[in-house]
Each structure stands twice: as C-alpha cells, then as structure tokens.
Amino acid sequence: MLSSIIGLAAAEPERGLLYMFIYILGFSVPFFLFALFFTMFRRIHRYTSMIMKTGGMVMMGIGLLLITGKLAYVSAYLNNLFNFTGYL
C-alpha cells in the first residue's frame, strides 16, 4: 500500500504530501482512538489477557496460512460464503 502511495506521489509531486498525510492519518488515527477510549471501558480490563491471547492466536493462524499458501483458499471460501460481488 505504501509503495502505491509513493508511486502516486512520484507521478504527481505537488500532491505527494497530501497523499502521504492521508495515508498516515488513515493508518494511525484508529490506533490513537483505540488507545484513548480503551481505558474508559473498565469492564473490558478483566478480559484484556484473553483478548490479547486470542488476537495472538488469530495472527499466528493467519501467518501459518500465509506460509503454507492456503490463505487464498480461505479467501475464496469466504468470498463464496458471503457472496461478495466486489461492489460496495
């Protein structure tokens, strides 16, 4: 994704700063919002370790699918399951 932004910035140098700024905002704002509002939810703190362990297992599972080359099969299955046609 970043290489595409850099390529667009190289093609139109006058808009490169805008492209990079939008990319940085889109990437960082969700993390900042999560960090700000996570402490407000006291009920979630009890489950923090379980959430982190579950997230870690999901990441390891996706990594294993990437290494074995099976992620495309899972993607195709989910595409057929939800009947995604590519329209928003």
C-alpha positions as CSV (number, residue, x, y, z in Angstrom):
1,M,0.0,0.0,0.0
2,L,2.7,2.4,0.9
3,S,4.6,1.7,-2.3
4,S,1.4,2.6,-4.3
5,I,1.2,5.9,-2.4
6,I,4.9,6.6,-3.1
7,G,4.3,5.8,-6.7
8,L,1.4,8.2,-6.9
9,A,3.4,10.8,-5.1
10,A,6.2,10.4,-7.7
11,A,3.8,10.8,-10.5
12,E,2.3,14.0,-9.1
13,P,4.9,15.6,-6.8
14,E,2.7,18.5,-5.9
15,R,0.2,16.2,-4.4
16,G,2.7,13.8,-2.7
17,L,2.5,15.5,0.7
18,L,-1.3,15.2,0.6
19,Y,-1.2,11.5,-0.3
20,M,1.3,10.7,2.5
21,F,-0.6,12.8,5.0
22,I,-3.9,10.9,4.2
23,Y,-2.1,7.6,4.4
24,I,-0.6,8.4,7.8
25,L,-3.9,9.6,9.2
26,G,-5.7,6.5,7.9
27,F,-3.1,4.3,9.5
28,S,-2.6,6.0,12.8
29,V,-5.9,7.5,13.8
30,P,-7.6,4.2,14.6
31,F,-4.8,3.2,16.9
32,F,-4.9,6.6,18.7
33,L,-8.6,6.4,19.1
34,F,-8.4,2.9,20.5
35,A,-5.7,3.9,22.9
36,L,-7.7,6.9,24.1
37,F,-11.0,5.1,24.6
38,F,-9.8,1.7,25.8
39,T,-9.2,2.9,29.3
40,M,-12.7,4.2,29.5
41,F,-14.1,0.7,29.3
42,R,-13.4,-0.8,32.8
43,R,-15.4,-3.9,32.0
44,I,-13.0,-4.9,29.2
45,H,-10.0,-4.8,31.5
46,R,-11.0,-8.1,33.0
47,Y,-10.7,-9.7,29.6
48,T,-7.6,-8.0,28.4
49,S,-5.3,-11.0,28.7
50,M,-7.9,-13.3,26.9
51,I,-8.3,-10.7,24.1
52,M,-4.6,-10.5,23.6
53,K,-4.1,-14.2,23.6
54,T,-7.0,-14.7,21.2
55,G,-5.6,-12.0,18.9
56,G,-2.2,-13.6,19.0
57,M,-3.6,-17.0,18.1
58,V,-5.5,-15.4,15.2
59,M,-2.3,-13.7,13.9
60,M,-0.4,-17.0,14.2
61,G,-3.1,-18.8,12.3
62,I,-3.1,-16.2,9.5
63,G,0.7,-16.4,9.4
64,L,0.5,-20.2,9.1
65,L,-1.9,-19.8,6.3
66,L,0.4,-17.4,4.6
67,I,3.4,-19.6,4.9
68,T,1.6,-22.7,3.6
69,G,-0.1,-20.8,0.8
70,K,-3.6,-21.7,1.9
71,L,-4.8,-18.1,2.6
72,A,-6.1,-17.8,-1.0
73,Y,-8.3,-20.9,-0.4
74,V,-9.7,-19.4,2.8
75,S,-10.3,-16.1,1.0
76,A,-12.1,-17.8,-1.9
77,Y,-14.2,-19.8,0.6
78,L,-15.2,-16.6,2.5
79,N,-15.9,-14.9,-0.8
80,N,-18.3,-17.7,-1.8
81,L,-19.8,-17.9,1.6
82,F,-20.8,-14.2,1.8
83,N,-21.5,-13.9,-1.9
84,F,-19.2,-10.9,-2.3
85,T,-19.5,-9.4,-5.8
86,G,-17.0,-6.6,-5.4
87,Y,-19.5,-3.8,-5.1
88,L,-19.6,-1.5,-2.1
